[in-house]
Amino acid sequence: LDRYVLGEVRRLVDSITTQLDDYDLFAACESVSGFLDTLTNWYIRRSRDRFWDGDQDAIDTLHTALVTLCQVAAPLLPLVTEEIFGGLLGAEAGSVHLTDWPDANQFQLDADLSIGMAQVRDACSALLSLRKAEGLRVRLPLTSATLAVADTALVAPHLDILRDELNVKSVELTTDLDRFGSQELVLNPKALGPRLGKQVQDVIRAHKAGDWSLAGDVAVVGGVQLLPGEFDFKVVSAGDAAVATLKDGVGMVSLDTHVTEDLEVEGRARDLIRLVQQARRAADLHVSDRIRLHIVAPPDTLAAFDAHRELVLGETLGVDAIAAEGSGITITVEPVL
C-alpha cells in the first residue's frame, strides 16, 4: 500500500505539471480530486490499523503524500494548502508557495503494482455493487467471489485485500472470462438518432437479429460503425451467480450469493460488533481502551455472540462480557482500568 500510494503521488506530480504547463486548470483539479479519493478512501482507510498502532512507515508515507499534494495543489488552493503545509512541517518550513516544485522522479512507480491495485479496486467496487443489488449487507460474510482477468499475476498479491474488502471466505482468480457470462451489445437510441436519422431503425433491427460484431473498441451493427457513446455492454450471467464487468471491459467478477445458516450467524455477530463500536464512541472511549461488555439481546443475537465470542471481543477490545436475554438489543460498555 505504501509503494502503491507513492507511485500514485508520482503520477499526480506528472499529471499536474503537464496540465498546469498547458493552463488546463480543469484537468488539474480533476487530478487532485482523483488523488484525494485514492488517498482517503483507499490508502488511509486500508491503513487505519497501522496508524492506530503507530506504524512509522505508514505515518511517513502519509506525511510525504500530503506535503507533495500541498505543493502541486498550491496554485489551485493557495490558502488551504498554505495552512495544511504549515501544520505538517511547522512555521520554520516557510510558505508552500516558496518551495521548489516537486520532482516526480523522486517517487518510484511500479507499473505492475499500479495496474494490479487498480484492478483490485475496480473489482471491489463492482462486487460491492452486486452485493447491494442482491440486498446482501456488507457485514454478512459470503462464501466466495471470483475475479476473471487476463493476467492474474497482477492481482494475486492482493487477495487478502479483496477478501477483507468484500467480506468473503475465499477469492478465486481465473483467466477464463467466458466462464461466468458473456457481454452483449446494448444500443443507445438517443445518441444514435441525431446522427443516423431514419437509419437508426435499420440498426435496431439488425441488432435484434444478431447482425453485429466487435473489433476492439469498434462496434459494427448491420454494416454501420457506431461511435463511442452510441453503444454499451451488459453482462449476461451463465449461471445463478451475480456477475459484473470491470471498467473498460478488462475483466469480470462473480459473487456467490448463497447464504448458509453459518454465514447468517456470523453476519449477526458482525452486526453486533458494529453496535459495540457505536457504544464505544458514544462513551467517548479511546481507541485503545479495553472494555467489559454488557449485552441484552434476543436469543438469535445471543446465539451468534456465543458462536463468535472471540471475534466480537477481539474486534472491540473486550476482556469479558455479560449477556442476558431481552426483547431488544442494548449494549453497555465499561472501561477496564
N, C-alpha and C positions, 0 to 999 in steps of 0.2 A: 504493500500500500504506500509506503514511503517513497519507493522508487517510482511508482506509478504517478503519484501526485507531483513529484518533482519533474517528471517528464512532461506532465501537463503544464507546469509552470514554464518550461521551455517553449512549448507550443504557444502559450499565451504571449510570451515576450516576442516571439517571431511574428505572430499574427498582428499584435497591436503595433509593433514597429512598422510593418508594411502598411497597415491601414492608416496610421497617422501620417506616414510619409505621403500617402495618396489623399490625405484630407478626407478620408472616409470615416466620419465620426460615428455614423450609424453602425457600421460593421464593427468598429472598435468597442462600442457599447455592448453589442451583442456578444463579443468575445469575453468581456468582463462578466456579463451575466451568465454565460455558459460555464466559465471557470468557477464562479461562485457556487453554482449548482453542484459541480463536481466536488469542490472543497467542502461544502457544508453538508450536502445530502448523501455524499458517499464517503469521503475520507474521514471527516470528523465523526460522522455517525458510526462508521465502522470501527473507529479507533477510540470510542468513548472509554472502554475498559482500560485501555493503555494510558489515557490521560488521568483517570482516577488512580491508577497505580503509580503515577509519576514517571512513566516511561520517558526517559530523556530524549531518545531518538524521535519519538512521536512529537514531543514538545518542540524540539529543534526544527523538525520538518515543517510543522505548522507555522512556527515563527518565521522561517525562511520564506514560505509561501506568502504569508501576509505582508511581510516587508516588501517583497518583489511586486506583489499585487498593488500595493500603495504607490510604488514608483511608476509603474506603467499606467495606472489609472489616474495619476495626479493631474494630467491635463484635462481629464474629463470630470473629476470630482475633487477640485482643488482644496476645498475646506475640510471635507470628510477625511480625505487621505492624509492631510496635514495633522489632524487630530489623532488619527489611529497610529500614524508613523511615530509621533511623539510619545504615545502611550507604549509602543513596542520597544523603542530604543532610548527614551529619555530625552530631556531637553538638550543635553550635550551633543546629541546627534545632529542638531540643527534642523533646517527645513527640508522636507522631502523634495521640494522644488529645486534645491541646490545640489542634489546628489547626482552622480553620473547615471546615465541611462543604463539599465541592466544589460549585461551581455548574455545572450541566450546560450552561448557555448559553455558557460559555467555549469549548466544543468545537463545531465545525460538523459537522452531519450532512448528507451528500449522499445523498438518498434513492435516486436512480438508481444511484449508485456502490454503495450498500449492497445493493440488490436484485440488481444485476448480479454483484457479487462473491459473494453468497450462492448464486446460480445456478451460477456457475463452480465453487465449492467442491462443491456437490451433484453437478455433472456429473463432476468429478474423482473423487469418491467412488464414483459409480455405474460409471464406466468402469474404474476400478481393480478394482472387484469383478468386472466382466466379465472382465478380464484373468486374475484369479485363478481364476475359474470355468472359463476356457478353457485353464488351465495355461500361460499366457504370462507369463514373469517380467518384472518392470518394466524391467530393463535391456535387454531385447530391443526394439529400435525397431520400430514398426509403421507402415504406410503412412498411414492416416488414421483420423479419428474424426469423427462428425457430431453436432451438438447442435441439436435442434429445440425452439425456444421461441417464444412468441407475439411477443415483442419482441426481435429480435436486436441492436438498437442498445444494449441494456443490457449485453450480454456481449462485443460486438465489440471494445471497447478492451482486453480481457484475453486475446486469442487467444494471445499469447506465453506467458502463464502456463499456459494449457491445453496447449499443445504441449510445454512443458518438463515439467509435472507428469506428463503421460501418456506422454511419450517417443514421440510420433507426428510424422510428417513434415508433416502438414497437418491443419487442423481446418476443417470446413465448417459454416456456420451456415445454418439454414433455418427458415421458419415453418410448413412442411408437416409437421405431427405425424403424419399418416396415411401418410406416405411409407414408413416403415420397419416399421410394425407397427400393431397395434391393442390396445386394452385389453379384457380380458374379466373379467367379474364372477366372483368366487370366493366361495362361501358359507363361513361358519364355523359348522358344525352345533353345536359345543359351546356357542357363545354363543346360537344360535337356540333350541336345545332347551328350556332352562329357561323362556323367555318364551312360546314358541309351543306347546309340548307336542306333541300328535299332529299339529298343523297343519304342523309342520316338514317332514313327508314330502310334503305338497302343494306346499310352497315348493320343495323339492328337485326334484320332478318338473317344476314349472313352469320352473325354471332350466334343466334339461336340455333342455326343449322350446324354449328361447329366448324364453320369455314373461317378459322383464324389461326395464326401462328405467331411465334415469338422468335426473334433473333437478337439475343442480348437484351437491351432495353427497348427495342423497337417492336411494336405490335402491328400486325397487318390483318385487317378484317375485311373479307370479301374483296381483296385486292387493293384496299385503301389503307395507306400507312397512317397510323394515329400518332398524335403529338403528345408529349408529356402533359398530364392533367386531364386528358380525354379518356383515360382508362386507369384501372387499378386492378388489384388482385384480391381474391378472398380464398381462404383455406377451406377445403372440404375434407373433413376427417375420414380416415379409412376405417375407424373403429369407434369404440364408445368413449375413448379418452378425449379430453378437451385439447384442441390444437390451435396454435397461432404461429405466425411468421415473425421473424426478426426484421429490423429495419433494413431497407434496401434488398429484401429477399435473400439475405446471406445465410439463412438457416431457419429451422423450425423448432418449436418447443411443444412438448406434450405433457399433460398433467393427469395423473391417475386420481380421479375424483371420488373413488370408492372409499367410504369412511367406515371402518370397523368399530366395534364397541370399544376396543382397547384405545384406538385413536381418539374416540369421543371422550373417554375418561381422562386421557392425558390433556385434551383440549380444555376440559373443565378445570383441571389443575393449573393450566397456564392462565386461564381467566382469573383464577384465584390469586395468582402471582401479581397480576395487574392491579387487583383490588388492594392487595397488601402494599404495593408500591405507592398507590394513591394515598393510603393511610399513612405511610411514612412521610410523604410530602406534606400532608395535612398537619402532621405532628411536628413539622419543621426539624426533622432529624437530619444529621449529617449523613452523607452517602456511605460512610464507613461505620456508622453506629450499628452495633449488634442489638437485636431486639428479642423480646419474649412476645409471642404471638397468641392472641385470643380470638378464636373463630366460633361464630354462631352461624349455622347454615343448615339447609335442607339435607336430607340423607344422601342424595346423589352427589352433592358437592363434598360432603364429609367423606364419602367413599372414594372420591377422586383424590382428596387430600391424603387419605390413608395409603392409597396405592402409590402416590408420588410424593410422599412426605419429604424425602431427602432433596428432591428437586425444588420444592416450594421453599424449604428452609434455606437451601443453598443460594437460591436466586435472590432471596430477600434478607440475607444475613441473619436469619433466625437461629437462636440457640436452642429453643424448645417451644412447644406450642400446647395450648389447651383448647380442645374442641368440644362443642356442645351442639345438640340438635335444636333447630328453630325453624320458623316458617320463612324467614328471610335471611339474607346474608349480612352479618355485622362483623366488621374487622376492627380489632383494637390492638395497637402496638405499644409496647412498653420498653423503653431503652434499658439495656443491661449495662450497668456501670462497672 
